[in-house]
Amino acid sequence: MTKAVIVQARMTSTRLPGKVLMELGGTTVLDHVLTRCAAIPGIDKVCCAIPEGDRHDAVAAEAERCGAVVVRGAELDVLDRYHQAAQNLKADIVMRVTSDCPLIDPELCGDVLAMLLADDSADYAANNFSHRYPHGLDCEVFKADALARAWKEATEEYDREHVTPWLRRAPGIRRLSLDGSDPELGKLRWTLDFPEDLEFCRALFAHLGPDILPWNETLKICRAHPELEGLNAMRRQR
């Protein structure tokens, strides 16, 4: 059984163009994401699914430098991009992580993966049905057969662009949820959408060492430096 994490990335982010190639802690945002994905327990392959076109070539080059398999596809039909990538990888299980999450936690992602693998009847598992982890730790895992069904049956533009909404609501898809313990944590922003988020991430990474810390250890650093969370507090809506 092949288990692959597929990270969607592009150059043309609406709110912060080029964010995946911006400098963060001595390397790129994308490097942090792909490095952390490679450390997820149980994952066999790391893929970066990137739109076709010259303007995204720099993202593809960086993903290759980071050791990820690169698959190119449609920019707006991201569901098709994921489906094609999964076929290319011959994946049986697919994990979805987005490239604007440089603090994605390998162990937490591994827990979501283990939850799905432990239940043969389940098709999909996620840790973001309820917002009880900081935004930026979101992880979804699904069987390739379920992805193929979504690719075949989902017709709404929103479903095609955002990959998994159809899987999260369709009848006949059995879903599992890994819930956090504290809804207050869901108000925290550890993702990268706005300039204020980049300011927060850069300030936080100045306190992180070279190792990948568990998310709760990162939280301790944030609590010890409350000024950090103030940097992007105005962007706390999901």
N, C-alpha and C positions, 0 to 999 in steps of 0.2 A: 504494500500500500504506500503510495507516494503522497506526502503531505507537503504542500507548497504554500508559502505566504506570497501574496501578490500585492505589491505596493503601486498604487496609481500615482503618477507624477506628470506634471506638465510645466511649461514655462509661462503660460498665459493665465495665471490666477487673476481673478477679477479685482480683488481688493488689494493684493500685494504681489504684483507681477514679479516673477523670477525668484520667489521666496525660497524655493527648494535649493537654489544654488547660493544663497546668501551665507556669509561667514557666521559661524556659531562655534565658539569654543575651539578655535584653531582649525576647523574644517568646515564642510558645508552641512546645511540642514539635512540634505539627502543622505549624506554619509552617516550621520547619527542614526537616522531612521533605519537604513539598511543594515548597519552594524548591529543594532539592537534586534532587528528581525532575525538575523543570522544566529543570534544567541537564544532564540525561543526553543525550549525543550520540545523535542519531537518533530521539529520541522526539518524536512529533507532538502528543500530548494527555496531560494529567495529570488523572486522575479520582480522586475520593475516594468510596469505596463505604461507605455509612453505613447502619446499621439504621433501619428505620422506627420511629416512636414519639417522643413529646414529649421524653423524657429524653435523646435524642440530638440535639435541635434545635440546641443550642449548638455541637456539633461541626460540623454542617452549615453553620452560619453562619460559623464560623471558616474552614472549607474554601473557602467562597465568597469570603470576604474575601481569601484567599490566591490567588484566581484559578483554582482547580480546578473542573472539572465535578463536580457532586454528583449521585450516583445513590443512591437509597434502596432497601433491600430487606430480606430476612429477616435477623434477628440471628444465629441459630444455623446456618442453612444458608448459610454464607459462599460455598460453591461456586456456589449459585444466584445469590447477590448478584454474584459476579464475572461469571457468564455473562450476566446481565441487563445489567450495566454494559458489557460488551464489545459486546453487541448494540446498546445505546444509542449507543455511540461509533462503531459500524461498524468496529471494530478488526479488523485481519488478524493482528496480532501483539500479545500481551499480556505485559506485565512485571508481576510481583507484588512489591510492597514492603509491609512492614507499618509501621504508624504509630508503633511503639515504637523506631524506628531513626533518631534525629536526626543520626547521623554517617554515614548511608548515603553512599557515595562515587559521584558521577556518572560518573567515568571508569571505575571498575570495573564498574558496571552497564552502561555503554556497551560494554565489552569482552565481557560476556556476550551482549548483544544482537547485537553484530557476529559472534560465534561462531555463533549460530543462523542469522543471515541469510546467512552464507557457505556454509551446507550445506543445499541444497534438500531433502535427504532427512530432515533432523532435525525433530523435533516439539517438543523441550523442551531447554532448557539451564539450568544453574545453577552457582553457585560454592560450594555447600554440601553436595555429596556427601561430601567429606572436609572436616573442620573445620581448615582451614589459614589462615583469615582470622579476625580478631576477630569474635566474635558480635555482630551488629548491622550487618554489611556484607552480609547474605544477600540474594541476588537470584535470581529465577527468571523465565525468559522462555519462552513457549510460543505455538504457533500457535492461532488462534481455533478452528480445526477440532478440534484436540486438546482444547481446553477444552470444546467442545461435546460431544465424545465422553465426557469425564469426567462432565459434567453429566448426560448421558443414562444412563451405565452404572454410575456409582458409587452404591452403596446404603448403605454403612456410615456410621453417624453420624460417626465419626472423619474419614472421607474428606470428608464434606459440610462439616464444621466447619473443617477445615484446608486445604481447597481442592486441594492438589496431591499428597497421598500416593498417590492412584490413578495419577496421571501418572508418578510416580516408580517404580512397580512393574509397571504393566500391560503385558502382552505386546502387541507391535505398536506400541509407542511408542518411537521412536528418540531416545535421550537423549545429551546432550553435557555434559561437566564441565569447568569452568575451575578448576583446582586451584591453590591457593597453594603456596608453597615450604616453609613452616615449620609443622609441627603444633603447636609451642608457642604460636603466635599464636592458635590456636583456643581456647585457655584464657582469653583475655581477653574481658571483657564490656563491649561498647560499646552495649548495648541497655538498654531501660528496662522492667523488670518489678517491681522492688522499691524501697522507699525508699532503700536503699543505692546503687542504680543512679542514682537522681535526684541523690543527693549527689555521686557521681562525675561525672556529666554537668555539673552546675553548676560544680564545681571545674575541670573540664577546659575548659569554654567560657570561663572567666575568662582562660585563656591563649590562646585562639584569637582571631585578628583577624576583621575583617568579611568576609574572603574565604572561599570554600569551599576548604579545603586538601585535597590528595590524602590518602588514608588513611595512606600511609607517612610523610607529613609530620606528621600527627596522632600517629602512633606515636612519632616522634622527640620530640615534646613530652611524651608519657607517659613515655618512657625518661629524659628530662631531669628529670622530677618523679616519682620512683618512689612517692612518697606517694599519688599519685592512684590507682594501681591497687590500693592497699591498701584503699581505701574500699568497694569492692564485691567484694573477693577471696573473701569467704565465700559468694558466690552464683555461683561459677564453673561449676557444673554446667549443662549445656544441657537 
